[in-house]
Amino acid sequence: MPEPTLRLLDLDDDDDVARAISTCAAALGWQDPPFDEALFRWKHQRNAFGSSLIVVAEDHEGFAAVRPFMQWRFRTAEGAVIRAVRAVDTATHPRARGRGLFRSTTTEALRIAHQRGIDFVFNTPNSMSGAGYLTMGWTEQGPIAIGARLTISGLIRTVRARRGASKRSSPTDVGIAAAEMLNDPAFDDRRPRTAGSTDHDAQSLRWRYSEGPIEYRGVRAGDGWLVFRLRARGPATELVITETIGSPDEAALRATIAGVLSSSGVDHALAAVDTPGFFATERVGPVLMTRDVGSEPSPVQWSMGDIEVF
Ligand SMILES: CC(C)(COP(=O)(O)OP(=O)(O)OC[C@H]1O[C@@H](n2cnc3c(N)ncnc32)[C@H](O)[C@@H]1OP(=O)(O)O)[C@@H](O)C(=O)NCCC(=O)NCCS
C-alpha cells in the first residue's frame, strides 16, 4: 500500500473540510452531522485566535488521518501574550490505525507550529491518545482542578451521572442569551486576572459564546457578568459557569449563583476552581498535557470555558 502523503488542510476548500469531518466522524464517533459540521467550522475556521493548523494524511481513499492544532492565546499575569495551540479532534480513520499516522501528522504539525512562532501545545487527551503523546515529548501536568457544587435535591441523579456530558446545551430562560449580553451597553470585556489566563477580548468572547452552535447565556453579577449554560449529563442537569466577566465582589457572585441554581433547577454545578461556594476537586476535570514548542508553558488559571467543549 503506498504511504499517505502529508499536507495542510485548506479550510477555504469545502471539499477538504467535508473530507476532514468525515474522517473525524469515523474515528471519534460523531453522529450529529449538521451540529458536528457547525462545531468543526466554528472551532477551526472562525476561531477569533486564528484558524487552525490542520495536517492531513491523504491516500487514494481520502484522508486517513486528521491532525488539528487549534490556535489559542494566553496572557501572563505580567501582561505578556503567549501564542499556544491546542491539539483537538485527533483522528486516524479506523482503516489506517497502527501505521504511525498519528505520530507523523503530529510531528509535522509541531514542525509547522515551531516555524510559525507558537510557544507551546496543550491538550486534554483521552486514554487512546495520551500514551502516544508521551512518546512525542509531551508532559503530563495532571488533572485540572475545578470547582463543583452539589444540590440536595439532585444528589441521586448526580451520583448516577458518571459519564460524558451532552455537547448541546439544555434550554433555559434564566438570564439572557449571550449575544444579547455582549451587546448590552453595560457589558465590559474585562476579566479578573490573578495569574495567566486566556487572553480574551470582546471579539474572542463573541466568538466563544455567541457564534458557535452551542448556546450560552449571561446574567449580571454585581458590576460584572457570569456566562453559563445548562447541559445534560446522564440523568442529571448540570450548570456550567464558563466565565466571570468584570470583577463582581464575592457577595454579588454568591447571590447571583444562588439565584441561577434555584431558578434553573439544576442537579449540580461546575465552575472555575476558586468560585465562592464551590469545593475544589481534581476528580472531574480532564488531565492536562503540554509540549513546549518555543518556550515553557506558564501556569494558567483555567475557566470552565477554556476546558469544556474542546
Ligand atoms: C489515538 C489515535 C489517533 C492513534 O492513531 P494511530 O495513527 O493509530 O497511531 P500511531 O500508529 O501513529 O501511533 C503513535 C504512537 O502512539 C501509540 N498509540 C497509538 N494508539 C495507542 C493506544 N490506543 N494505546 C496506547 N498507545 C497508543 C503507538 O504505540 C505509537 O507509539 P510508537 O510509535 O512508540 O509505537 C487513533 O487510535 C484514533 O483516531 N482513535 C480514535 C479517536 C481518538 O480517541 N482520538 C483522540 C482524541 S483526544
The ligand as an SDF file (V2000), in Angstrom:
LIG
                    3D

 48 50  0  0  0  0  0  0  0  0999 V2000
   -5.4520    7.6780   19.0380 C   0  0  0  0  0  0  0  0  0  0  0  0
   -5.2560    7.5580   17.5230 C   0  0  0  0  0  0  0  0  0  0  0  0
   -5.2890    8.9640   16.9170 C   0  0  0  0  0  0  0  0  0  0  0  0
   -3.8940    6.8820   17.2370 C   0  0  0  0  0  0  0  0  0  0  0  0
   -3.7200    6.8780   15.8240 O   0  0  0  0  0  0  0  0  0  0  0  0
   -2.6840    5.9110   15.0420 P   0  0  0  0  0  0  0  0  0  0  0  0
   -2.4120    6.5530   13.7320 O   0  0  0  0  0  0  0  0  0  0  0  0
   -3.2100    4.5400   15.0480 O   0  0  0  0  0  0  0  0  0  0  0  0
   -1.4030    5.9950   15.9920 O   0  0  0  0  0  0  0  0  0  0  0  0
    0.1120    5.7390   15.5570 P   0  0  0  0  0  0  0  0  0  0  0  0
    0.1620    4.4590   14.7620 O   0  0  0  0  0  0  0  0  0  0  0  0
    0.7110    6.9350   14.9130 O   0  0  0  0  0  0  0  0  0  0  0  0
    0.7680    5.5600   16.9740 O   0  0  0  0  0  0  0  0  0  0  0  0
    1.6190    6.5880   17.5100 C   0  0  0  0  0  0  0  0  0  0  0  0
    2.0880    6.1790   18.8770 C   0  0  0  0  0  0  0  0  0  0  0  0
    1.0010    6.1780   19.7820 O   0  0  0  0  0  0  0  0  0  0  0  0
    0.8590    4.8940   20.3900 C   0  0  0  0  0  0  0  0  0  0  0  0
   -0.5490    4.5660   20.4430 N   0  0  0  0  0  0  0  0  0  0  0  0
   -1.4630    4.7100   19.4680 C   0  0  0  0  0  0  0  0  0  0  0  0
   -2.6690    4.2720   19.8640 N   0  0  0  0  0  0  0  0  0  0  0  0
   -2.4830    3.8450   21.1440 C   0  0  0  0  0  0  0  0  0  0  0  0
   -3.3510    3.2820   22.1310 C   0  0  0  0  0  0  0  0  0  0  0  0
   -4.6360    3.0570   21.8990 N   0  0  0  0  0  0  0  0  0  0  0  0
   -2.8210    2.9640   23.3270 N   0  0  0  0  0  0  0  0  0  0  0  0
   -1.5110    3.1810   23.6000 C   0  0  0  0  0  0  0  0  0  0  0  0
   -0.6740    3.7230   22.7150 N   0  0  0  0  0  0  0  0  0  0  0  0
   -1.1450    4.0450   21.5110 C   0  0  0  0  0  0  0  0  0  0  0  0
    1.5440    3.9270   19.4760 C   0  0  0  0  0  0  0  0  0  0  0  0
    2.0590    2.8340   20.2000 O   0  0  0  0  0  0  0  0  0  0  0  0
    2.6280    4.7550   18.8440 C   0  0  0  0  0  0  0  0  0  0  0  0
    3.7890    4.7530   19.6140 O   0  0  0  0  0  0  0  0  0  0  0  0
    5.0710    4.0020   18.9860 P   0  0  0  0  0  0  0  0  0  0  0  0
    5.3260    4.6680   17.6670 O   0  0  0  0  0  0  0  0  0  0  0  0
    6.1140    4.2590   20.0270 O   0  0  0  0  0  0  0  0  0  0  0  0
    4.6470    2.5730   18.8490 O   0  0  0  0  0  0  0  0  0  0  0  0
   -6.3720    6.6700   16.8820 C   0  0  0  0  0  0  0  0  0  0  0  0
   -6.4290    5.4550   17.5800 O   0  0  0  0  0  0  0  0  0  0  0  0
   -7.7390    7.2710   16.8590 C   0  0  0  0  0  0  0  0  0  0  0  0
   -8.1030    8.0000   15.9440 O   0  0  0  0  0  0  0  0  0  0  0  0
   -8.5590    6.9660   17.9000 N   0  0  0  0  0  0  0  0  0  0  0  0
   -9.9280    7.3940   17.9870 C   0  0  0  0  0  0  0  0  0  0  0  0
  -10.0350    8.8630   18.1660 C   0  0  0  0  0  0  0  0  0  0  0  0
   -9.4280    9.3520   19.4620 C   0  0  0  0  0  0  0  0  0  0  0  0
   -9.6150    8.7610   20.5060 O   0  0  0  0  0  0  0  0  0  0  0  0
   -8.6990   10.4720   19.3580 N   0  0  0  0  0  0  0  0  0  0  0  0
   -8.0650   11.0970   20.4680 C   0  0  0  0  0  0  0  0  0  0  0  0
   -8.9560   12.1830   20.9610 C   0  0  0  0  0  0  0  0  0  0  0  0
   -8.1450   13.1150   22.2220 S   0  0  0  0  0  0  0  0  0  0  0  0
  1  2  1  0
  2  3  1  0
  2  4  1  0
  2 36  1  0
  4  5  1  0
  5  6  1  0
  6  7  2  0
  6  8  1  0
  6  9  1  0
  9 10  1  0
 10 11  2  0
 10 12  1  0
 10 13  1  0
 13 14  1  0
 14 15  1  0
 15 16  1  0
 15 30  1  0
 16 17  1  0
 17 18  1  0
 17 28  1  0
 18 19  1  0
 18 27  1  0
 19 20  2  0
 20 21  1  0
 21 22  1  0
 21 27  2  0
 22 23  1  0
 22 24  2  0
 24 25  1  0
 25 26  2  0
 26 27  1  0
 28 29  1  0
 28 30  1  0
 30 31  1  0
 31 32  1  0
 32 33  2  0
 32 34  1  0
 32 35  1  0
 36 37  1  0
 36 38  1  0
 38 39  2  0
 38 40  1  0
 40 41  1  0
 41 42  1  0
 42 43  1  0
 43 44  2  0
 43 45  1  0
 45 46  1  0
 46 47  1  0
 47 48  1  0
M  END
$$$$
